[in-house]
Amino acid sequence: MIAQRFSLPPELPVRIAAGSGEDPGYGFGEGLRRGSIVETGDGFLQLTIGVELENLDLAETILWLAPSTRIELIRLYEDELTIRFTKGRLVVSNQAEVSLKIETNHTTHLVHGDVASFVNYDFLETIHVIPISGSIQINLPSGENLLTPVPLSIHETEPVTFEKLEVNLATGDVAEFYVWTEALTQEEPLE
C-alpha cells in the first residue's frame, strides 16, 4: 500500500539459490526482501535477483557470498539494484539491463554486463575490486570516476587512495570458493 502511494516499482524477488558448507541459517529458495541483511558463517551462499524459484537458471544477477561475508539488500527494482557490502568476499555476475550498485564505506562500484569479485577487509578499511570479465566503474568521494579492467586495492579512509593489485584467485585459501562459484571459467582471455 505504501509502495503504491509513493509510486515505487514492484520489488524484484531475491532467492537463496544454493549453499555449501556449514548451514548459514537460510533455506534453499528462501525469499529475501529489501532491507534484509545476509550474513554467512563458515559456508557459501548463492543469491539470485529478479527471478522466481522455478527460473533460477535464468537469473541475470547472481551474488555468491564467501564465509564471513555480510551484505544488506538496499534497493531491488527493475530500474535500480543496490546492495551495501560491509565485510567479507563476494562474487557478482550482472547481465541485467540495469547496473548493480555495490556500496561500501566511501566508494560505490557499478557492475554492468560483467563478472567481478569484491573483498572488504572491514578491519583495514580496504576494498579489493577484482574484475573477472569486463570492467568495473568505481565512484570515489572526490567525484573521480574510474573504469578499471584490472584489480585495484582501495583504502577507504579520507583521502581515499587506490593502487593496482596483483591477485591469483585460483590459489590459496580462497580457491575453493572461486571454484564453487565457477566465476573463473568466465574470465576473458588475456590479449
Secondary structure as GFF3:
##gff-version 3
##sequence-region A 1 191
A	DSSP	alpha_helix	2	5	.	.	.	ID=ss1
A	DSSP	beta_strand	14	20	.	.	.	ID=ss2
A	DSSP	beta_strand	31	32	.	.	.	ID=ss3
A	DSSP	beta_strand	37	39	.	.	.	ID=ss4
A	DSSP	beta_strand	44	49	.	.	.	ID=ss5
A	DSSP	three_ten_helix	53	58	.	.	.	ID=ss6
A	DSSP	beta_strand	61	65	.	.	.	ID=ss7
A	DSSP	beta_strand	70	77	.	.	.	ID=ss8
A	DSSP	beta_strand	80	94	.	.	.	ID=ss9
A	DSSP	beta_strand	100	103	.	.	.	ID=ss10
A	DSSP	beta_strand	108	111	.	.	.	ID=ss11
A	DSSP	beta_strand	114	121	.	.	.	ID=ss12
A	DSSP	beta_strand	126	133	.	.	.	ID=ss13
A	DSSP	beta_strand	136	139	.	.	.	ID=ss14
A	DSSP	beta_strand	145	148	.	.	.	ID=ss15
A	DSSP	beta_strand	152	155	.	.	.	ID=ss16
A	DSSP	beta_strand	161	164	.	.	.	ID=ss17
A	DSSP	alpha_helix	175	181	.	.	.	ID=ss18
A	DSSP	three_ten_helix	183	186	.	.	.	ID=ss19
###
